Amino acid sequence: METGAKVYVAVLAAFTEDGQMIPRRIRWEDGRLYDIERVLDVRPAASLKAGGQGVWGSIPMPPNAHIKDDDLKTLVQWILAGSK
């Protein structure tokens, strides 16, 4: 595997009554299982790229697939900081 290459792994998750996802365990590419002890950060960046309604308010948001992932991360950090 290349250093810095994106890797997708299987995630076992639970959901609260209000729909919040809580990841419990991941399965690495080689089959090893890792328990998730804590989540350090939650960012709704995927909804910015795909578009939708309800995550950022009641007004539908158009997709922004052209925005690079690094720029999305910066944008979400700015929004969550109160857009200062």
C-alpha positions as semicolon CSV with decimal commas, in nm:
position;residue;x (nm);y (nm);z (nm)
1;M;0,000;0,000;0,000
2;E;0,126;0,347;-0,090
3;T;0,184;0,597;0,186
4;G;-0,102;0,845;0,191
5;A;-0,324;0,635;-0,036
6;K;-0,694;0,632;0,052
7;V;-0,806;0,297;0,193
8;Y;-1,167;0,193;0,246
9;V;-1,237;-0,039;0,538
10;A;-1,549;-0,213;0,667
11;V;-1,707;-0,042;0,968
12;L;-1,941;-0,202;1,222
13;A;-2,164;0,073;1,360
14;A;-2,457;0,122;1,593
15;F;-2,723;0,391;1,562
16;T;-2,888;0,595;1,835
17;E;-3,265;0,649;1,840
18;D;-3,219;0,989;1,677
19;G;-3,015;0,841;1,391
20;Q;-2,661;0,931;1,497
21;M;-2,410;0,671;1,380
22;I;-2,163;0,541;1,637
23;P;-1,875;0,341;1,486
24;R;-1,782;0,038;1,698
25;R;-1,518;-0,158;1,505
26;I;-1,324;-0,150;1,178
27;R;-1,192;-0,439;0,969
28;W;-0,859;-0,357;0,804
29;E;-0,768;-0,474;0,451
30;D;-0,590;-0,784;0,585
31;G;-0,884;-0,888;0,805
32;R;-0,757;-0,755;1,138
33;L;-1,031;-0,610;1,360
34;Y;-0,990;-0,295;1,566
35;D;-1,235;-0,174;1,831
36;I;-1,307;0,198;1,815
37;E;-1,265;0,335;2,166
38;R;-1,348;0,699;2,091
39;V;-1,434;0,932;1,806
40;L;-1,221;1,245;1,807
41;D;-1,398;1,443;1,536
42;V;-1,719;1,435;1,334
43;R;-1,740;1,628;1,007
44;P;-2,040;1,629;0,769
45;A;-1,819;1,699;0,466
46;A;-1,977;1,428;0,248
47;S;-2,308;1,614;0,250
48;L;-2,134;1,922;0,110
49;K;-2,000;1,725;-0,184
50;A;-2,316;1,523;-0,256
51;G;-2,572;1,792;-0,175
52;G;-2,899;1,731;0,005
53;Q;-3,128;1,877;0,266
54;G;-3,154;1,862;0,643
55;V;-2,789;1,846;0,748
56;W;-2,719;2,218;0,718
57;G;-3,079;2,341;0,752
58;S;-3,407;2,319;0,564
59;I;-3,287;2,473;0,237
60;P;-3,169;2,215;-0,019
61;M;-2,797;2,235;-0,092
62;P;-2,679;2,162;-0,446
63;P;-2,395;1,911;-0,495
64;N;-2,040;2,045;-0,502
65;A;-1,857;1,746;-0,650
66;H;-1,599;1,975;-0,809
67;I;-1,458;2,083;-0,471
68;K;-1,143;1,895;-0,366
69;D;-1,159;1,699;-0,038
70;D;-0,891;1,915;0,126
71;D;-1,089;2,229;0,038
72;L;-1,407;2,068;0,177
73;K;-1,228;2,000;0,505
74;T;-1,123;2,365;0,527
75;L;-1,476;2,481;0,442
76;V;-1,637;2,258;0,708
77;Q;-1,387;2,375;0,970
78;W;-1,471;2,736;0,882
79;I;-1,848;2,672;0,902
80;L;-1,824;2,487;1,235
81;A;-1,603;2,763;1,380
82;G;-1,886;3,010;1,322
83;S;-1,761;3,129;0,979
84;K;-1,524;3,384;1,135
